[in-house]
C-alpha cells in the first residue's frame, strides 16, 4: 500500500488483516507485511500486503516493496486534497519503477467523514482520473470497516490474475511447428576422385 502519511494505510491494513481499528496507531517506519491465506477460483495463496511508510524521507525505499508486486493499492484521505495529488505521484512512480502493467486500486479512505467535511476530489473527477489510468477505485472507511474487505478481496483477485498472466508470459514457448518433416531424399553421392 502506497500513499501519503496519515491517510490511514496502517488503519486499513489492520482493519483488513486483524479485523480491528486502533485510533492510536503510530506512523509506519519502513514497511510492515501482513499475510492472509486466500482461496480464489480454487487457487490457494498467501495474500501479502505491504504497509509502507508515507513520510517523504521513506519514499526512496518504497520501490523495494512494489518492484515485484502483483497489485498496487494507493490510499488517499477523502478529506485532504493534497493526499489525492500524491496518488498521481505514486502512479507515476509505479509506471517508472514497478512491474509493467501492474493493476492499480485506488482506496479513498475516511468515507465515514464525507458528511462532516468537503471531500476531495469530487466523485466525477475521481472517476475520470481512475478511468484515465485504468485503475479501480473503492470508497472505504478504516473506522467503520465500510468496503474494506470488498476492496482487498478485489485487489487479491486482480493481483492473482496479473501473477498468472505473468507466469504464462515467462513460460518457455514450444517451437512454432511441433511436427518434424521428414525428407526421403538420399544425400547426393559425391564422385570420388581418382589419383
Z-matrix of the N, CA and C atoms (Angstrom, degrees):
N
C 1 1.447
C 2 1.512 1 108.54
N 3 1.307 2 114.20 1 132.59
C 4 1.453 3 121.35 2 179.55
C 5 1.520 4 108.74 3 -118.47
N 6 1.311 5 116.51 4 157.37
C 7 1.455 6 121.07 5 177.23
C 8 1.510 7 110.27 6 154.46
N 9 1.320 8 114.42 7 167.06
C 10 1.451 9 121.39 8 -178.77
C 11 1.531 10 110.47 9 -65.40
N 12 1.305 11 115.63 10 164.25
C 13 1.453 12 121.50 11 177.37
C 14 1.533 13 109.81 12 -65.82
N 15 1.319 14 116.71 13 142.83
C 16 1.464 15 124.61 14 174.86
C 17 1.530 16 114.52 15 71.02
N 18 1.331 17 117.99 16 21.46
C 19 1.469 18 119.81 17 176.77
C 20 1.525 19 111.55 18 -89.37
N 21 1.328 20 116.85 19 -11.37
C 22 1.460 21 120.90 20 177.56
C 23 1.514 22 114.99 21 104.97
N 24 1.336 23 117.52 22 22.14
C 25 1.472 24 119.96 23 179.94
C 26 1.530 25 110.91 24 -60.73
N 27 1.314 26 116.65 25 -48.31
C 28 1.463 27 120.26 26 -179.16
C 29 1.523 28 110.90 27 -65.25
N 30 1.316 29 117.07 28 -39.48
C 31 1.471 30 120.21 29 178.56
C 32 1.524 31 111.12 30 -64.04
N 33 1.329 32 117.60 31 -40.96
C 34 1.468 33 120.86 32 176.34
C 35 1.524 34 110.62 33 -65.47
N 36 1.327 35 115.58 34 -42.48
C 37 1.464 36 122.68 35 178.23
C 38 1.528 37 109.89 36 -56.48
N 39 1.327 38 115.41 37 -49.21
C 40 1.467 39 120.28 38 -179.32
C 41 1.524 40 111.97 39 -68.71
N 42 1.320 41 116.85 40 -38.40
C 43 1.467 42 120.16 41 -180.00
C 44 1.526 43 110.04 42 -62.67
N 45 1.337 44 117.11 43 -41.63
C 46 1.463 45 119.76 44 -178.75
C 47 1.527 46 111.94 45 -73.86
N 48 1.308 47 116.87 46 -52.19
C 49 1.467 48 120.33 47 -172.65
C 50 1.527 49 113.60 48 -80.79
N 51 1.320 50 117.04 49 -39.59
C 52 1.464 51 120.64 50 -174.86
C 53 1.525 52 112.85 51 -104.46
N 54 1.333 53 116.59 52 -6.44
C 55 1.473 54 122.93 53 179.73
C 56 1.530 55 112.09 54 58.31
N 57 1.337 56 115.70 55 38.98
C 58 1.463 57 119.33 56 177.19
C 59 1.526 58 110.06 57 -146.24
N 60 1.318 59 115.05 58 163.14
C 61 1.460 60 121.74 59 177.14
C 62 1.511 61 107.97 60 -127.34
N 63 1.317 62 116.49 61 129.70
C 64 1.459 63 122.17 62 -179.74
C 65 1.524 64 108.18 63 -117.01
N 66 1.330 65 118.09 64 111.86
C 67 1.465 66 120.02 65 -178.48
C 68 1.526 67 113.00 66 -67.30
N 69 1.320 68 117.37 67 -13.13
C 70 1.465 69 121.25 68 -177.46
C 71 1.520 70 112.88 69 -110.00
N 72 1.323 71 118.10 70 23.50
C 73 1.471 72 118.63 71 -178.18
C 74 1.525 73 109.85 72 -65.31
N 75 1.315 74 114.30 73 137.87
C 76 1.466 75 121.12 74 -178.20
C 77 1.521 76 110.18 75 -83.25
N 78 1.316 77 115.18 76 158.80
C 79 1.464 78 120.46 77 177.25
C 80 1.527 79 109.49 78 -63.28
N 81 1.322 80 115.32 79 141.10
C 82 1.464 81 121.12 80 179.76
C 83 1.521 82 109.66 81 -73.92
N 84 1.319 83 115.50 82 137.23
C 85 1.457 84 121.22 83 173.78
C 86 1.518 85 106.03 84 -111.16
N 87 1.309 86 117.04 85 124.37
C 88 1.462 87 123.83 86 -175.62
C 89 1.520 88 109.43 87 71.17
N 90 1.349 89 118.32 88 -108.69
C 91 1.464 90 120.62 89 -178.98
C 92 1.519 91 109.69 90 -159.35
N 93 1.329 92 115.34 91 154.05
C 94 1.458 93 122.36 92 178.35
C 95 1.517 94 107.37 93 -132.39
N 96 1.336 95 116.23 94 136.07
C 97 1.462 96 120.56 95 179.19
C 98 1.521 97 109.67 96 -114.13
N 99 1.324 98 114.98 97 132.22
C 100 1.459 99 120.75 98 171.45
C 101 1.515 100 107.83 99 -122.72
N 102 1.343 101 115.45 100 139.03
C 103 1.470 102 120.75 101 -178.24
C 104 1.517 103 110.58 102 -110.43
N 105 1.326 104 113.72 103 147.19
C 106 1.456 105 121.58 104 172.66
C 107 1.518 106 107.21 105 -130.37
N 108 1.324 107 116.74 106 132.08
C 109 1.466 108 120.47 107 175.32
C 110 1.520 109 108.09 108 -78.93
N 111 1.324 110 116.53 109 124.79
C 112 1.461 111 121.61 110 -179.23
C 113 1.518 112 110.83 111 -127.58
N 114 1.314 113 115.48 112 154.81
C 115 1.457 114 122.69 113 170.28
C 116 1.519 115 106.77 114 -128.48
N 117 1.311 116 115.62 115 118.29
C 118 1.464 117 121.90 116 178.45
C 119 1.519 118 107.40 117 -129.94
N 120 1.317 119 116.67 118 127.34
C 121 1.469 120 122.08 119 -179.04
C 122 1.526 121 111.48 120 50.88
N 123 1.327 122 116.27 121 44.62
C 124 1.470 123 123.85 122 178.94
C 125 1.522 124 113.60 123 65.01
N 126 1.321 125 117.77 124 19.39
C 127 1.462 126 121.87 125 176.32
C 128 1.528 127 107.71 126 -111.35
N 129 1.335 128 116.15 127 120.73
C 130 1.466 129 121.35 128 176.80
C 131 1.521 130 108.55 129 -91.57
N 132 1.336 131 116.60 130 132.93
C 133 1.461 132 119.52 131 178.69
C 134 1.519 133 110.29 132 -157.94
N 135 1.331 134 115.41 133 162.64
C 136 1.462 135 122.21 134 174.71
C 137 1.519 136 107.72 135 -90.99
N 138 1.309 137 116.65 136 121.05
C 139 1.463 138 121.68 137 175.55
C 140 1.520 139 106.30 138 -94.87
N 141 1.318 140 115.82 139 104.24
C 142 1.461 141 122.44 140 -176.68
C 143 1.524 142 108.67 141 -103.37
N 144 1.322 143 116.14 142 121.89
C 145 1.462 144 121.18 143 179.79
C 146 1.520 145 108.22 144 -113.63
N 147 1.327 146 115.22 145 122.87
C 148 1.461 147 121.35 146 177.16
C 149 1.521 148 108.89 147 -90.09
N 150 1.308 149 116.04 148 124.43
C 151 1.465 150 123.14 149 174.30
C 152 1.522 151 105.70 150 -95.57
N 153 1.327 152 116.90 151 105.86
C 154 1.468 153 120.48 152 -175.63
C 155 1.527 154 111.05 153 -93.87
N 156 1.318 155 115.25 154 154.46
C 157 1.464 156 121.04 155 177.70
C 158 1.524 157 109.57 156 -68.58
N 159 1.316 158 116.34 157 138.84
C 160 1.457 159 120.33 158 -177.98
C 161 1.515 160 114.42 159 -95.18
N 162 1.336 161 117.14 160 -12.00
C 163 1.456 162 119.54 161 -178.42
C 164 1.524 163 110.24 162 -65.16
N 165 1.311 164 115.30 163 145.15
C 166 1.465 165 120.98 164 -176.42
C 167 1.527 166 112.20 165 -56.75
N 168 1.327 167 117.76 166 -36.09
C 169 1.464 168 119.95 167 -177.15
C 170 1.529 169 113.02 168 -65.82
N 171 1.344 170 117.91 169 -16.28
C 172 1.465 171 120.98 170 179.78
C 173 1.528 172 113.32 171 -101.44
N 174 1.323 173 118.35 172 -1.21
C 175 1.470 174 120.60 173 -175.53
C 176 1.525 175 113.31 174 -61.26
N 177 1.311 176 116.84 175 -32.06
C 178 1.468 177 119.31 176 -176.32
C 179 1.530 178 112.68 177 -67.58
N 180 1.332 179 118.08 178 -21.15
C 181 1.470 180 119.11 179 179.80
C 182 1.530 181 112.75 180 -92.41
N 183 1.313 182 118.03 181 -9.91
C 184 1.476 183 120.44 182 -177.24
C 185 1.527 184 114.03 183 -59.01
N 186 1.350 185 119.54 184 -37.18
C 187 1.471 186 117.95 185 179.11
C 188 1.528 187 113.82 186 -56.99
N 189 1.315 188 117.64 187 -25.95
C 190 1.464 189 120.79 188 176.85
C 191 1.529 190 109.85 189 -58.04
N 192 1.317 191 116.48 190 -35.91
C 193 1.463 192 121.47 191 -174.69
C 194 1.521 193 113.57 192 -89.09
N 195 1.331 194 118.59 193 -24.23
C 196 1.467 195 117.98 194 -179.02
C 197 1.517 196 114.36 195 -109.74
N 198 1.305 197 118.38 196 -3.68
C 199 1.464 198 120.63 197 -177.88
C 200 1.529 199 112.52 198 -58.21
N 201 1.311 200 117.58 199 -35.77
C 202 1.467 201 121.45 200 -179.17
C 203 1.531 202 111.90 201 -115.38
N 204 1.317 203 116.35 202 21.78
C 205 1.470 204 120.94 203 -179.44
C 206 1.523 205 110.70 204 -73.01
N 207 1.321 206 115.28 205 160.85
C 208 1.463 207 121.18 206 178.79
C 209 1.518 208 112.10 207 -110.53
N 210 1.323 209 116.63 208 -8.61
C 211 1.467 210 122.61 209 174.74
C 212 1.533 211 106.45 210 -159.09
N 213 1.322 212 116.16 211 146.57
C 214 1.466 213 120.91 212 178.38
C 215 1.524 214 109.25 213 -117.35
N 216 1.317 215 115.39 214 130.35
C 217 1.459 216 122.09 215 175.31
C 218 1.522 217 107.32 216 -107.70
N 219 1.324 218 116.98 217 120.91
C 220 1.462 219 120.97 218 178.82
C 221 1.526 220 107.37 219 -115.00
N 222 1.329 221 115.58 220 121.83
C 223 1.464 222 121.78 221 -174.31
C 224 1.525 223 109.92 222 -105.77
N 225 1.341 224 115.66 223 139.65
C 226 1.458 225 120.00 224 169.06
C 227 1.520 226 109.18 225 -137.80
N 228 1.317 227 115.34 226 162.80
C 229 1.459 228 123.56 227 -178.68
C 230 1.528 229 107.99 228 -96.78
N 231 1.321 230 116.67 229 117.93
C 232 1.466 231 121.33 230 -178.79
C 233 1.524 232 113.65 231 -58.21
N 234 1.328 233 117.34 232 -19.88
C 235 1.463 234 119.95 233 -177.57
C 236 1.523 235 112.49 234 -94.23
N 237 1.326 236 117.72 235 6.57
C 238 1.469 237 121.42 236 -176.90
C 239 1.525 238 110.71 237 -136.63
N 240 1.324 239 116.47 238 111.51
C 241 1.471 240 119.81 239 -178.40
C 242 1.524 241 112.13 240 -65.18
N 243 1.334 242 117.41 241 -31.99
C 244 1.470 243 119.13 242 -178.34
C 245 1.528 244 111.46 243 -65.56
N 246 1.330 245 117.57 244 -30.68
C 247 1.465 246 119.07 245 179.76
C 248 1.522 247 111.11 246 -72.46
N 249 1.335 248 116.89 247 -28.57
C 250 1.466 249 118.84 248 174.93
C 251 1.526 250 110.12 249 -69.58
N 252 1.319 251 117.52 250 -36.53
C 253 1.467 252 120.39 251 176.75
C 254 1.527 253 110.53 252 -61.19
N 255 1.330 254 117.11 253 -31.82
C 256 1.466 255 120.70 254 178.14
C 257 1.526 256 111.63 255 -70.00
N 258 1.328 257 118.09 256 -23.89
C 259 1.468 258 120.41 257 174.85
C 260 1.521 259 108.42 258 -58.19
N 261 1.314 260 116.40 259 -43.46
C 262 1.470 261 121.44 260 -179.82
C 263 1.528 262 110.59 261 -62.81
N 264 1.335 263 116.72 262 -39.26
C 265 1.464 264 120.97 263 176.38
C 266 1.530 265 110.39 264 -60.33
N 267 1.346 266 116.83 265 -47.30
C 268 1.461 267 120.33 266 -177.19
C 269 1.522 268 112.05 267 -67.53
N 270 1.316 269 116.94 268 -35.20
C 271 1.471 270 119.15 269 176.36
C 272 1.523 271 109.40 270 -62.43
N 273 1.318 272 116.81 271 -43.66
C 274 1.472 273 120.78 272 178.87
C 275 1.531 274 110.66 273 -62.17
N 276 1.326 275 116.81 274 -42.35
C 277 1.467 276 121.10 275 177.73
C 278 1.529 277 111.45 276 -61.98
N 279 1.322 278 116.38 277 -45.08
C 280 1.469 279 120.06 278 179.24
C 281 1.519 280 111.33 279 -62.10
N 282 1.320 281 116.48 280 -41.25
C 283 1.466 282 120.68 281 -179.01
C 284 1.533 283 111.34 282 -65.32
N 285 1.328 284 116.88 283 -31.25
C 286 1.465 285 118.69 284 -177.80
C 287 1.530 286 113.18 285 -92.44
N 288 1.342 287 118.42 286 -28.30
C 289 1.462 288 119.72 287 -174.28
C 290 1.525 289 114.96 288 -123.91
N 291 1.315 290 116.72 289 -6.59
C 292 1.461 291 120.01 290 -178.55
C 293 1.513 292 111.46 291 -96.30
N 294 1.313 293 116.67 292 179.82
C 295 1.463 294 120.69 293 177.69
C 296 1.532 295 110.95 294 -62.35
N 297 1.309 296 116.49 295 141.98
C 298 1.463 297 121.02 296 179.43
C 299 1.524 298 109.22 297 -62.90
N 300 1.317 299 115.95 298 127.22
C 301 1.459 300 121.40 299 176.65
C 302 1.516 301 115.70 300 78.21
N 303 1.336 302 117.56 301 12.94
C 304 1.466 303 119.88 302 -178.85
C 305 1.532 304 110.12 303 -56.55
N 306 1.337 305 117.17 304 131.98
C 307 1.462 306 118.94 305 177.30
C 308 1.531 307 110.51 306 -69.53
N 309 1.321 308 115.28 307 143.52
C 310 1.462 309 121.48 308 -178.79
C 311 1.524 310 109.18 309 -120.25
N 312 1.330 311 115.00 310 135.00
C 313 1.462 312 121.62 311 173.91
C 314 1.527 313 107.13 312 -122.00
N 315 1.323 314 116.10 313 121.44
C 316 1.462 315 121.74 314 177.96
C 317 1.525 316 107.80 315 -91.82
N 318 1.333 317 115.54 316 128.51
C 319 1.458 318 121.40 317 -179.41
C 320 1.528 319 109.01 318 -110.82
N 321 1.327 320 116.39 319 110.39
C 322 1.466 321 122.77 320 179.67
C 323 1.528 322 107.60 321 -90.79
N 324 1.328 323 116.09 322 95.67
C 325 1.460 324 122.01 323 -173.20
C 326 1.534 325 111.80 324 -86.88
N 327 1.312 326 114.42 325 164.87
C 328 1.470 327 125.50 326 178.97
C 329 1.524 328 111.75 327 72.30
N 330 1.317 329 114.91 328 35.02
C 331 1.462 330 120.96 329 177.25
C 332 1.528 331 111.42 330 -61.53
N 333 1.321 332 116.84 331 -24.95
C 334 1.470 333 121.36 332 178.43
C 335 1.526 334 111.95 333 -62.72
N 336 1.327 335 118.09 334 -17.70
C 337 1.466 336 121.85 335 -178.11
C 338 1.523 337 112.79 336 -100.03
N 339 1.322 338 117.73 337 7.07
C 340 1.465 339 121.30 338 -173.93
C 341 1.527 340 113.42 339 -59.90
N 342 1.327 341 117.75 340 -28.04
C 343 1.467 342 120.13 341 -179.70
C 344 1.527 343 112.67 342 -89.07
N 345 1.328 344 117.62 343 -13.01
C 346 1.465 345 121.83 344 -177.83
C 347 1.522 346 112.82 345 -87.21
N 348 1.308 347 115.67 346 -38.58
C 349 1.470 348 120.16 347 -174.34
C 350 1.523 349 109.15 348 -135.09
N 351 1.328 350 115.47 349 164.42
C 352 1.464 351 119.05 350 175.32
C 353 1.523 352 108.25 351 -70.32
N 354 1.308 353 115.32 352 136.49
C 355 1.464 354 119.07 353 -179.01
C 356 1.518 355 110.47 354 -101.72
N 357 1.327 356 114.66 355 152.71
C 358 1.467 357 122.48 356 -179.30
C 359 1.510 358 108.47 357 -129.35
N 360 1.265 359 120.63 358 143.76
C 361 1.463 360 125.83 359 -14.93
C 362 1.526 361 109.41 360 -75.61
N 363 1.306 362 116.36 361 175.08
C 364 1.458 363 120.26 362 173.80
C 365 1.524 364 107.75 363 -65.42
N 366 1.307 365 116.97 364 153.36
C 367 1.463 366 121.04 365 -173.46
C 368 1.527 367 112.58 366 -55.30
N 369 1.359 368 118.00 367 -44.14
C 370 1.480 369 118.55 368 -178.82
C 371 1.528 370 111.04 369 -64.82
N 372 1.341 371 117.50 370 -35.00
C 373 1.465 372 119.95 371 179.07
C 374 1.526 373 110.86 372 -66.61
N 375 1.319 374 116.01 373 -39.70
C 376 1.465 375 120.08 374 178.69
C 377 1.526 376 110.37 375 -65.81
N 378 1.322 377 116.83 376 -43.80
C 379 1.469 378 120.63 377 178.90
C 380 1.524 379 110.24 378 -62.31
N 381 1.323 380 116.33 379 -43.82
C 382 1.471 381 120.08 380 179.19
C 383 1.528 382 110.92 381 -61.93
N 384 1.339 383 116.93 382 -43.70
C 385 1.464 384 120.06 383 -179.32
C 386 1.526 385 111.34 384 -65.68
N 387 1.322 386 117.26 385 -48.77
C 388 1.471 387 119.13 386 -177.76
C 389 1.522 388 110.90 387 -61.97
N 390 1.325 389 117.44 388 -36.64
C 391 1.469 390 120.17 389 176.69
C 392 1.523 391 111.32 390 -66.89
N 393 1.330 392 117.01 391 -36.92
C 394 1.471 393 120.34 392 -178.00
C 395 1.524 394 112.46 393 -66.54
N 396 1.334 395 117.13 394 -26.70
C 397 1.472 396 119.86 395 179.71
C 398 1.524 397 112.30 396 -105.93
N 399 1.321 398 117.15 397 0.73
C 400 1.466 399 120.60 398 179.06
C 401 1.514 400 113.62 399 71.35
N 402 1.333 401 116.72 400 33.91
C 403 1.464 402 121.25 401 -178.33
C 404 1.526 403 110.70 402 -103.31
N 405 1.316 404 114.66 403 166.57
C 406 1.456 405 121.76 404 170.22
C 407 1.521 406 106.93 405 -104.20
N 408 1.323 407 116.98 406 160.68
C 409 1.462 408 119.92 407 -177.83
C 410 1.520 409 110.30 408 -144.95
N 411 1.322 410 115.52 409 141.95
C 412 1.460 411 121.99 410 177.16
C 413 1.524 412 109.50 411 -132.31
N 414 1.320 413 116.28 412 131.59
C 415 1.457 414 121.16 413 166.36
C 416 1.518 415 105.72 414 -81.17
N 417 1.333 416 116.93 415 137.61
C 418 1.457 417 119.31 416 -175.87
C 419 1.514 418 111.23 417 -155.80
N 420 1.320 419 114.52 418 168.39
C 421 1.459 420 120.78 419 177.67
C 422 1.522 421 109.36 420 -140.71
N 423 1.325 422 115.77 421 118.14
C 424 1.464 423 119.78 422 175.32
C 425 1.525 424 109.91 423 -67.98
N 426 1.330 425 117.10 424 -31.56
C 427 1.460 426 121.52 425 -179.44
C 428 1.526 427 111.73 426 -64.30
N 429 1.323 428 117.20 427 -51.84
C 430 1.469 429 120.77 428 -176.35
C 431 1.522 430 113.10 429 -92.58
N 432 1.327 431 117.21 430 -17.53
C 433 1.462 432 121.31 431 -176.33
C 434 1.523 433 112.57 432 87.78
N 435 1.333 434 116.68 433 1.75
C 436 1.462 435 120.83 434 -178.15
C 437 1.530 436 111.34 435 -56.42
N 438 1.323 437 116.55 436 121.56
C 439 1.468 438 125.20 437 173.78
C 440 1.531 439 114.89 438 66.61
N 441 1.319 440 118.78 439 4.85
C 442 1.469 441 120.57 440 -176.87
C 443 1.525 442 110.91 441 -66.26
N 444 1.321 443 117.45 442 -53.43
C 445 1.467 444 119.85 443 -179.12
C 446 1.523 445 111.41 444 -61.06
N 447 1.329 446 116.62 445 -40.69
C 448 1.467 447 120.62 446 -179.68
C 449 1.527 448 111.40 447 -62.30
N 450 1.322 449 116.53 448 -43.09
C 451 1.467 450 120.37 449 -178.87
C 452 1.527 451 111.49 450 -66.54
N 453 1.332 452 116.99 451 -44.62
C 454 1.459 453 119.91 452 -179.25
C 455 1.526 454 111.43 453 -68.11
N 456 1.326 455 117.16 454 -38.29
C 457 1.464 456 119.67 455 177.33
C 458 1.532 457 110.18 456 -64.46
N 459 1.326 458 116.75 457 -41.35
C 460 1.467 459 120.19 458 176.63
C 461 1.532 460 110.11 459 -60.74
N 462 1.332 461 116.20 460 -44.87
C 463 1.468 462 120.33 461 178.94
C 464 1.526 463 110.71 462 -60.76
N 465 1.328 464 116.97 463 -41.33
C 466 1.467 465 120.59 464 178.81
C 467 1.523 466 110.73 465 -62.63
N 468 1.331 467 117.03 466 -42.21
C 469 1.468 468 120.77 467 -179.52
C 470 1.523 469 111.64 468 -63.28
N 471 1.332 470 116.99 469 -47.86
C 472 1.472 471 117.66 470 -177.58
C 473 1.521 472 111.03 471 -74.56
N 474 1.341 473 117.06 472 -27.29
C 475 1.460 474 120.07 473 174.24
C 476 1.519 475 111.40 474 -66.98
N 477 1.338 476 116.67 475 -42.01
C 478 1.466 477 121.27 476 177.02
C 479 1.525 478 110.26 477 -62.82
N 480 1.318 479 116.67 478 -44.13
C 481 1.471 480 120.69 479 179.24
C 482 1.532 481 110.69 480 -61.29
N 483 1.337 482 116.55 481 -44.01
C 484 1.468 483 120.95 482 178.71
C 485 1.528 484 110.10 483 -61.71
N 486 1.337 485 116.98 484 -43.63
C 487 1.464 486 121.70 485 178.29
C 488 1.527 487 110.34 486 -59.37
N 489 1.329 488 116.56 487 -47.49
C 490 1.466 489 120.36 488 -178.96
C 491 1.526 490 111.04 489 -63.00
N 492 1.320 491 117.23 490 -39.92
C 493 1.469 492 120.28 491 177.89
C 494 1.524 493 110.92 492 -65.04
N 495 1.332 494 117.12 493 -38.66
C 496 1.464 495 120.99 494 178.61
C 497 1.524 496 110.42 495 -65.29
N 498 1.336 497 116.98 496 -37.03
C 499 1.461 498 120.40 497 178.58
C 500 1.519 499 110.78 498 -64.81
N 501 1.327 500 117.06 499 -39.83
C 502 1.469 501 120.70 500 178.93
C 503 1.518 502 111.12 501 -65.46
N 504 1.323 503 116.21 502 -40.02
C 505 1.462 504 120.32 503 -179.15
C 506 1.519 505 110.92 504 -65.74
N 507 1.337 506 116.77 505 -36.24
C 508 1.464 507 119.54 506 -175.54
C 509 1.525 508 113.51 507 -87.51
N 510 1.329 509 117.67 508 -4.99
C 511 1.467 510 119.75 509 178.73
C 512 1.521 511 110.11 510 -72.19
N 513 1.337 512 117.50 511 142.11
C 514 1.463 513 119.26 512 176.22
C 515 1.529 514 109.45 513 -61.39
N 516 1.295 515 115.89 514 137.35
C 517 1.460 516 121.19 515 -179.15
C 518 1.525 517 109.70 516 -90.99
N 519 1.338 518 117.26 517 141.89
C 520 1.467 519 119.42 518 177.42
C 521 1.524 520 109.25 519 -68.69
N 522 1.333 521 116.63 520 159.25
C 523 1.462 522 119.13 521 177.74
C 524 1.527 523 109.61 522 -58.21
N 525 1.327 524 115.83 523 155.64
C 526 1.463 525 120.37 524 -177.37
C 527 1.517 526 112.04 525 -58.46
N 528 1.309 527 117.80 526 -38.99
C 529 1.457 528 120.60 527 178.93
C 530 1.513 529 107.46 528 -118.40
N 531 1.311 530 115.79 529 125.14
C 532 1.457 531 117.82 530 -178.42
C 533 1.526 532 112.07 531 -96.00
N 534 1.318 533 117.12 532 3.60
C 535 1.467 534 119.42 533 176.62
C 536 1.512 535 108.88 534 -106.96
N 537 1.290 536 114.10 535 143.36
C 538 1.457 537 119.22 536 177.51
C 539 1.521 538 108.50 537 -95.62
N 540 1.291 539 115.22 538 132.12
C 541 1.462 540 118.65 539 178.04
C 542 1.519 541 107.92 540 -92.10
N 543 1.335 542 115.20 541 126.78
C 544 1.459 543 117.28 542 179.48
C 545 1.520 544 108.69 543 -97.52
N 546 1.264 545 113.16 544 145.54
C 547 1.466 546 118.51 545 175.45
C 548 1.511 547 106.84 546 -114.76
N 549 1.289 548 116.39 547 127.17
C 550 1.458 549 121.29 548 -179.51
C 551 1.516 550 111.55 549 -93.58
N 552 1.283 551 115.75 550 19.77
C 553 1.460 552 118.20 551 179.70
C 554 1.522 553 108.40 552 -89.74
N 555 1.282 554 114.02 553 133.10
C 556 1.460 555 118.73 554 177.90
C 557 1.518 556 108.09 555 -78.00
N 558 1.299 557 114.71 556 149.35
C 559 1.457 558 118.62 557 177.98
C 560 1.512 559 108.82 558 -66.93
N 561 1.319 560 117.17 559 137.17
C 562 1.469 561 119.00 560 -178.61
C 563 1.525 562 110.55 561 -61.48
N 564 1.332 563 114.86 562 139.31
C 565 1.463 564 121.28 563 179.29
C 566 1.525 565 108.24 564 -79.39
N 567 1.297 566 114.73 565 134.91
C 568 1.454 567 117.92 566 177.09
C 569 1.523 568 107.96 567 -87.97
N 570 1.308 569 114.91 568 139.98
C 571 1.469 570 117.98 569 176.94
C 572 1.508 571 108.56 570 -72.89
N 573 1.332 572 115.19 571 139.81
C 574 1.451 573 119.48 572 -179.79
C 575 1.521 574 108.33 573 -87.19
N 576 1.246 575 113.24 574 136.74
C 577 1.468 576 117.33 575 178.56
C 578 1.520 577 109.16 576 -83.11
N 579 1.303 578 114.96 577 144.26
C 580 1.452 579 120.33 578 179.23
C 581 1.521 580 108.50 579 -102.79
N 582 1.314 581 117.06 580 143.61
C 583 1.440 582 118.58 581 -179.78
C 584 1.477 583 115.53 582 -87.04
